[in-house]
């Protein structure tokens, strides 16, 4: 597989290799991919935890049933808040 990277990323990898942090560019890229894979797994795990917490909270305390009227109220509330922020920041 061949990939193109920015000149800045290439320069960073070259620095790491010249310092001896990595043996070569391939090793640096493999490490970067491994770290991204770990970060992605941690992100997905945290999302799943948050979903579990939300479901447990709904199970324990109930919730508001989703209806078209509720959606309209949420949208209207958001529009009012956005308008208020615009007035405040203007």
C-alpha positions in Angstrom: 0.0 0.0 0.0 1.2 3.5 -0.8 -0.1 6.6 0.8 0.6 10.3 0.4 1.2 12.4 3.4 1.7 16.2 3.9 5.2 17.6 3.8 4.8 18.5 7.4 4.0 15.0 8.4 6.9 13.7 6.3 9.2 16.1 8.0 8.0 15.0 11.5 8.6 11.4 10.6 12.0 12.2 9.3 12.9 13.9 12.5 11.7 10.9 14.6 13.8 8.6 12.4 16.9 10.8 12.6 16.6 11.1 16.4 16.3 7.3 16.6 12.8 7.3 18.0 11.8 5.0 15.2 14.0 2.8 13.0 12.4 3.9 9.8 9.3 5.7 8.4 7.3 2.4 8.2 7.8 1.8 11.9 6.6 5.4 12.7 3.5 5.0 10.6 2.7 1.6 12.1 3.0 3.1 15.6 0.7 6.0 14.6 -1.9 3.6 13.1 -1.7 1.5 16.3 -2.2 4.5 18.5 -5.2 5.7 16.3 -6.7 2.3 16.6 -6.3 2.3 20.4 -7.8 5.8 20.6 -10.7 4.8 18.4 -11.4 1.7 20.5 -11.3 3.9 23.7 -13.7 6.4 22.0 -16.2 3.6 21.0 -15.9 2.1 24.5 -16.7 5.4 26.1 -19.7 6.0 23.8 -21.0 2.5 24.7 -20.6 3.4 28.4 -22.5 6.6 28.0 -25.3 4.8 26.1 -25.5 2.2 28.9 -25.6 5.0 31.5 -28.4 6.8 29.6 -30.4 3.6 29.3 -29.9 2.8 33.0 -31.1 6.3 33.9 -34.1 6.0 31.7 -34.9 2.6 33.2 -34.6 4.0 36.7 -36.3 7.4 36.3 -38.4 7.1 33.1 -38.2 9.5 30.3 -40.3 11.7 28.0 -41.8 9.8 25.1 -40.7 11.1 21.7 -43.6 12.7 19.9 -43.7 15.2 16.9 -45.0 17.8 19.4 -41.9 17.3 21.6 -39.6 17.6 18.5 -41.3 20.9 17.6 -40.9 22.2 21.1 -37.2 21.3 21.1 -36.6 22.9 17.7 -38.4 26.0 18.8 -36.5 26.2 22.0 -33.2 25.8 20.1 -34.2 28.6 17.7 -35.0 30.9 20.5 -31.7 30.2 22.2 -29.7 30.7 19.0 -31.5 34.1 18.4 -30.8 35.1 22.0 -27.1 34.3 21.5 -27.0 36.3 18.3 -28.5 39.3 20.0 -26.1 39.0 22.9 -23.0 38.6 20.7 -23.9 41.3 18.2 
